[in-house]
Amino acid sequence: MVVRRGTAKLEEEMENRQKDIERIVDDQGRLRENMKALRGSAEEKALLQRYTRQLDEQETRLDALRKKIEQTEAQRDQANDLLGKMIDDLQLEATL
């Protein structure tokens, strides 16, 4: 039971991180559209630099989220393996 709850928690963590990724990707689309509309005045260049910094920060965050999802998937797989072994052991004990 504890392993099963742990697996469910890991799944939830991955889903939440995936939602974070989707929000960032949506925001990046908005930033890119805004960047296309800029013409080149000094004020717009400053805004373009700001958007570029935001995109860079978001890319860094996306990398971190993706790595964390990979780590969480590995933890989930280990928990599922452990759960499978526990079930096999219980079945073996039940047949004895």
C-alpha positions in Angstrom: 0.0 0.0 0.0 2.8 2.4 0.9 4.6 1.7 -2.4 1.4 2.1 -4.3 0.7 5.5 -2.7 4.3 6.5 -3.4 3.9 5.6 -7.0 0.7 7.6 -7.3 2.5 10.6 -5.7 5.3 10.3 -8.3 2.8 10.2 -11.1 1.1 13.3 -9.7 4.5 15.1 -9.5 5.2 14.3 -13.1 1.8 15.5 -14.2 2.3 18.8 -12.3 5.7 19.3 -13.9 4.2 18.6 -17.3 1.6 21.2 -16.7 4.3 23.7 -15.7 6.1 22.9 -19.0 2.9 23.5 -21.0 2.3 26.9 -19.3 5.9 27.9 -20.1 5.5 26.8 -23.7 2.3 28.8 -24.0 3.9 31.9 -22.5 6.9 31.5 -24.9 4.5 31.5 -27.8 3.0 34.8 -26.5 6.5 36.3 -26.1 7.5 35.3 -29.6 4.4 36.8 -31.1 5.0 40.1 -29.2 8.6 40.1 -30.4 7.4 39.8 -34.0 5.3 42.9 -33.6 8.3 45.1 -32.5 9.6 47.6 -35.0 13.0 48.7 -33.7 12.6 51.9 -31.7 14.8 52.3 -28.6 11.9 51.4 -26.3 11.1 48.4 -28.4 14.7 47.2 -28.4 14.6 47.3 -24.5 11.4 45.3 -24.6 13.0 42.9 -27.0 15.9 42.4 -24.6 13.5 41.8 -21.8 11.6 39.2 -23.8 14.8 37.5 -24.8 15.9 37.3 -21.1 12.5 35.8 -20.2 12.8 33.2 -23.0 16.3 32.3 -21.8 15.1 31.9 -18.2 12.2 29.8 -19.3 14.4 27.6 -21.4 16.6 27.0 -18.3 13.4 26.2 -16.3 12.2 23.8 -19.0 15.5 21.9 -18.9 15.3 21.6 -15.2 11.7 20.4 -15.3 12.4 17.8 -18.0 15.4 16.5 -16.0 13.2 16.3 -12.9 10.5 14.4 -14.8 13.1 11.9 -16.0 14.3 11.4 -12.4 10.8 11.0 -11.2 10.0 8.5 -13.9 13.0 6.4 -12.8 11.8 6.6 -9.2 8.3 5.5 -10.3 9.7 2.6 -12.3 11.8 1.5 -9.3 8.7 1.7 -7.1 6.6 -0.3 -9.6 9.4 -2.9 -9.8 9.4 -3.1 -6.0 5.6 -3.4 -5.9 5.7 -6.2 -8.5 8.2 -8.1 -6.4 6.1 -7.6 -3.3 3.1 -9.0 -5.1 5.0 -11.9 -6.4 6.3 -12.7 -2.9 2.7 -12.5 -1.5 1.5 -14.9 -4.2 4.3 -17.3 -3.5 3.5 -17.2 0.3 -0.2 -17.7 -0.5 0.5 -20.8 -2.5 2.7 -22.3 0.2 
